[in-house]
Amino acid sequence: MPFLESAEMTHAPRIAVLVSGRGSNLQALLDAEARGELGCSIAVVISDVPDAGGLDRAKDAGTPSRVVRWSDHANRDSFTTAICDVADEFSVDGLVLAGFMRILAPEAIDRFPNRIINIHPSLLPSFPGAHAVPQALAYGVALTGVTVHFVDREVDHGPIIAQESVPVEAGDDEVTLHRRIQQVEHRLLPEVVAAFAAGELDVDGRNVVWKRGGRAS
């Protein structure tokens, strides 16, 4: 069930955005929110890195932020509990992982079932993990791309919400290819989050249905 259709929904949709680095996808979401195109509010930005650039972007936008340091926790379970507790503190309805480089423990999926979205720089199931762009170049593929998916208990595995291909051009290196992938990410992620916030996404096993005829690929 999409969260907007929950009988318990008594407020406008709210999300937490999780970041570990520069936060360019976060900026795309903040910009869409400022234009009134996101359909939900970014209630808090959470980072595992105290000096992540995404925290500066949140500050500039006037969005609350919190740091949950990996090093402050004994294990992944404790870290995940702390992340989810911050999300609950801000009464969020879903999590968006926008360049978040930690793997959350199953507790997150239990507390936010089908309400955690991740963006990945490849056409999953090809090239999961943290090195998708150099792996695509090393493998010699003609096409790579972007996948936005719901998070499940396996890494880069959950039901695919949307995908878009990006051609690998002659002479591409990791920097040039990643730059073109990010251009797609910055457009596709806000589109998916807006559909999520509007209750337009239904999950049926591994299939995600856009109820109003939206895109899947």
C-alpha positions in Angstrom: 0.0 0.0 0.0 1.4 3.4 -0.9 1.9 5.5 2.3 -0.3 8.3 1.2 -3.3 5.9 1.2 -2.7 4.7 4.7 -5.7 5.1 7.0 -3.2 6.5 9.5 -2.2 9.4 7.3 -3.2 12.6 9.0 -0.6 15.0 7.6 1.0 16.0 4.4 3.6 13.5 3.3 7.1 13.9 4.8 10.4 12.3 3.9 13.9 12.0 5.4 16.7 12.1 2.9 19.9 10.2 3.8 23.2 11.3 2.3 26.9 10.6 2.7 28.6 12.9 0.3 28.2 16.1 -1.8 24.4 15.7 -2.0 23.7 16.6 -5.6 20.6 14.3 -5.7 19.5 15.9 -2.4 19.8 19.3 -4.2 17.6 18.1 -7.0 15.0 17.1 -4.4 15.3 20.4 -2.6 14.9 22.3 -5.8 11.8 20.3 -6.7 10.4 21.0 -3.3 11.0 24.7 -3.7 9.2 24.6 -7.1 6.3 22.9 -5.5 6.9 19.8 -7.7 7.9 17.2 -5.0 4.5 16.6 -3.5 6.0 16.2 0.0 8.2 18.0 2.4 11.8 17.1 3.2 11.5 17.0 7.0 15.1 16.2 7.8 18.4 15.3 6.1 20.4 12.6 7.8 24.1 11.9 7.2 26.5 9.4 8.5 29.4 11.8 7.7 29.7 14.9 9.8 31.2 17.1 7.1 29.1 15.8 4.2 28.4 18.5 1.6 24.7 17.5 1.7 24.5 19.0 5.2 25.5 22.4 3.9 22.9 22.1 1.2 20.3 21.3 3.8 21.4 24.3 5.9 21.2 26.6 2.9 17.7 25.4 2.2 16.6 25.8 5.8 16.0 22.1 6.2 16.7 20.4 9.5 19.6 18.0 9.6 21.0 15.3 11.9 24.3 13.4 11.9 24.3 9.7 12.9 27.9 8.6 12.9 28.7 5.1 12.0 31.6 5.1 14.4 29.3 5.9 17.4 27.6 2.5 17.1 28.8 -1.0 17.9 27.1 -2.6 14.9 24.8 -2.1 11.9 21.7 -2.9 14.0 22.4 -0.1 16.5 23.3 2.3 13.7 20.1 1.5 11.8 18.0 1.9 15.0 19.5 5.4 15.5 18.7 6.4 11.9 15.1 5.2 12.2 14.7 6.9 15.5 15.7 10.2 14.0 13.2 9.6 11.1 10.5 9.0 13.7 11.5 12.1 15.6 10.5 14.1 12.5 7.4 12.0 11.8 8.5 11.0 8.3 6.5 8.6 6.1 9.4 7.4 4.0 13.2 7.5 3.5 15.0 8.4 0.4 18.6 7.2 0.1 20.4 9.8 -2.1 24.0 8.8 -2.2 23.9 7.2 1.2 26.8 4.8 1.4 25.8 2.6 4.4 23.7 -0.5 4.2 20.8 -0.4 6.6 19.9 -3.4 8.8 16.5 -5.2 8.3 14.9 -3.1 11.1 14.7 -0.2 8.6 12.7 -2.3 6.2 10.5 -3.5 9.0 9.8 0.0 10.2 9.4 1.5 6.7 8.1 -1.3 4.5 8.0 -0.4 0.8 8.7 3.2 2.0 12.5 3.3 1.4 13.7 4.5 -2.0 17.2 4.2 -3.3 18.9 5.5 -6.5 21.7 3.5 -8.1 23.9 4.5 -11.1 23.4 1.4 -13.3 20.6 -0.6 -14.8 20.1 -3.1 -12.0 20.5 -6.0 -11.7 23.7 -5.2 -13.5 26.6 -3.7 -11.5 25.2 -3.5 -7.9 27.3 -2.2 -5.1 29.5 0.9 -4.6 31.5 0.8 -7.9 28.9 0.6 -10.6 30.3 3.3 -12.9 33.9 1.9 -13.2 32.5 -1.6 -13.4 30.4 -0.7 -16.4 33.4 0.9 -18.1 35.6 -2.1 -17.3 33.0 -4.6 -18.6 32.7 -2.7 -21.9 28.9 -2.2 -22.0 27.3 0.0 -24.6 24.5 1.1 -22.2 24.4 1.7 -18.5 22.0 4.0 -16.7 20.0 4.8 -13.6 17.7 2.7 -11.4 15.3 3.9 -8.7 14.0 1.1 -6.5 12.5 0.2 -3.2 14.9 -1.1 -0.7 14.6 -4.7 0.6 16.8 -6.9 2.7 19.4 -7.4 -0.1 21.8 -4.8 -1.5 20.5 -3.0 -4.6 17.9 -5.7 -5.1 14.4 -4.4 -4.2 11.5 -3.8 -6.7 12.4 -1.5 -9.5 10.3 1.7 -9.7 11.9 3.3 -12.8 15.0 3.0 -15.0 16.5 5.1 -17.7 19.5 4.1 -19.9 22.6 6.2 -20.5 24.9 5.3 -23.4 28.6 4.8 -22.9 30.3 7.0 -25.4 33.7 6.5 -27.0 36.4 8.0 -24.8 34.3 8.0 -21.7 36.1 7.8 -18.4 34.6 7.5 -14.9 34.2 11.2 -14.6 32.4 11.9 -17.9 30.2 8.9 -17.7 29.2 9.6 -14.1 28.4 13.2 -15.0 25.9 12.1 -17.6 24.4 9.5 -15.3 23.9 12.2 -12.6 22.0 14.4 -15.1 19.5 11.6 -15.4 19.5 11.0 -11.7 18.7 14.6 -10.9 15.6 14.4 -13.1 14.4 10.9 -12.4 14.6 10.8 -8.6 12.3 13.8 -8.0 9.9 12.4 -10.5 9.7 9.1 -8.6 9.5 10.7 -5.2 6.6 12.9 -6.4 4.8 9.8 -7.6 5.6 8.0 -4.3 4.2 11.0 -2.3 1.1 11.1 -4.4 0.3 7.4 -3.6 0.8 6.5 -7.3 3.1 3.5 -6.7 1.7 0.0 -5.9 4.1 -2.8 -5.1 3.1 -6.4 -6.2 5.9 -8.7 -5.5 8.8 -7.5 -7.6 6.5 -5.4 -9.8 5.9 -1.7 -9.2 2.7 -0.3 -10.9 2.4 3.4 -11.6 -1.4 3.7 -11.1 -1.9 6.7 -13.3 -0.1 5.5 -16.3 3.3 6.9 -15.3 6.6 5.6 -16.4 8.4 2.4 -15.4 11.3 2.7 -17.7 
